[in-house]
């Protein structure tokens, strides 16, 4: 049995806190997914033909319409997960990807400790607040961006090179500068 504890909708799609007590059979969705284990039984996911063992250092990235399943351990303990159901068009526009490009070139995403901690903080925020404001929506979108960046960094070198060849290096550099200084005023010359 799976229980959605909290659900939040935004421009990106929606995010749920899932309390999972049984296996998921193979299925697929129109949305892309990011699945982050928080506590309890982590289990392992089969995404396409690859297996991902979830944990504090590993999340799962699932492209739209990609078959996936989730097997928990046999001890019957539930697991708590943060599940992002992402509109792939929203993410592609945000990352300047072609309309047919997959968001994830590999299903395993390496999470740095600060990113895993940010997921736990996001869980606290979703659980504690009755209503979520625009600032929280901004934080969720920023968190998704950070996980997508981690997915790009986890990708094989060949896949990363292919993604970045579609933009001039000056445009990529300007975008990186703007992301790094999102809360500060920068001048055109910078």
Residue pairs with C-beta under 8 A, 6 or more apart in sequence:
1 21
1 22
2 18
2 19
2 20
2 21
2 22
2 24
3 18
3 19
3 21
4 16
4 17
4 18
5 16
5 17
5 18
5 19
5 127
6 16
6 17
6 126
6 127
7 14
7 15
7 16
8 14
8 15
8 16
8 126
8 132
8 136
8 140
10 137
10 140
10 141
11 87
11 90
11 137
11 141
12 84
12 86
12 87
12 90
12 91
12 140
12 141
12 144
13 31
13 84
13 85
13 86
13 87
13 90
14 84
14 85
15 82
15 83
15 84
15 85
15 126
15 140
16 82
16 83
16 85
17 38
17 80
17 81
17 82
17 83
17 123
17 126
17 127
18 80
18 81
18 82
18 83
19 78
19 79
19 80
20 43
20 70
20 72
20 78
20 79
20 80
20 81
21 72
21 76
21 78
22 72
23 43
23 69
23 70
23 71
23 72
24 68
24 69
24 70
25 69
26 46
26 67
26 68
26 69
27 67
27 68
27 69
28 64
28 65
28 66
28 67
28 68
29 62
29 64
29 65
29 85
30 64
30 65
30 88
31 64
31 85
31 86
31 87
31 88
32 61
32 62
32 63
32 64
32 85
32 86
32 87
32 88
32 91
32 103
32 104
33 60
33 61
33 62
33 68
33 83
33 84
33 85
33 86
34 59
34 60
34 61
34 62
34 83
34 84
34 86
34 109
34 144
34 147
35 45
35 54
35 59
35 60
35 62
35 70
35 81
35 82
35 83
35 84
36 54
36 59
36 81
36 82
36 83
36 84
36 111
36 116
36 119
36 147
37 54
37 55
37 56
37 59
37 79
37 80
37 81
38 79
38 80
38 81
38 82
38 119
38 120
38 123
39 79
39 80
40 77
40 78
40 79
40 80
41 72
41 73
41 75
41 77
41 78
41 79
42 53
42 54
42 55
42 79
43 54
43 70
43 71
43 72
43 73
43 79
44 51
44 52
44 53
44 54
44 70
44 71
45 51
45 52
45 54
45 60
45 68
45 69
45 70
45 71
45 107
46 52
46 68
46 69
46 70
46 71
47 60
47 61
47 62
47 66
47 67
47 68
47 107
48 66
48 67
48 68
48 107
50 106
50 107
50 108
52 58
52 60
52 107
52 108
54 60
54 81
56 111
56 113
56 116
57 110
57 111
57 113
57 116
58 108
58 109
58 110
58 111
59 108
59 109
59 111
59 147
59 150
60 68
60 107
60 108
60 109
61 103
61 104
61 106
61 107
61 108
61 109
61 147
61 151
62 68
62 104
62 107
63 88
63 102
63 103
63 104
64 88
64 103
72 78
72 79
80 123
82 119
82 122
82 123
84 144
84 147
86 103
86 144
88 103
89 99
91 97
91 103
91 144
91 148
92 98
92 99
92 101
92 103
94 145
95 103
95 148
96 166
96 167
96 175
97 103
97 163
97 166
98 166
101 163
103 148
103 151
104 151
104 155
105 151
105 155
105 156
105 159
105 160
105 163
106 151
106 154
106 155
106 156
106 159
108 154
109 147
109 150
109 151
109 154
110 150
110 153
110 154
111 119
111 147
111 150
112 150
115 146
115 147
115 150
118 143
118 146
119 143
122 139
122 140
122 143
125 132
125 136
125 139
126 132
129 136
142 182
145 179
152 160
152 163
153 160
155 163
164 172
177 186
177 190
178 186
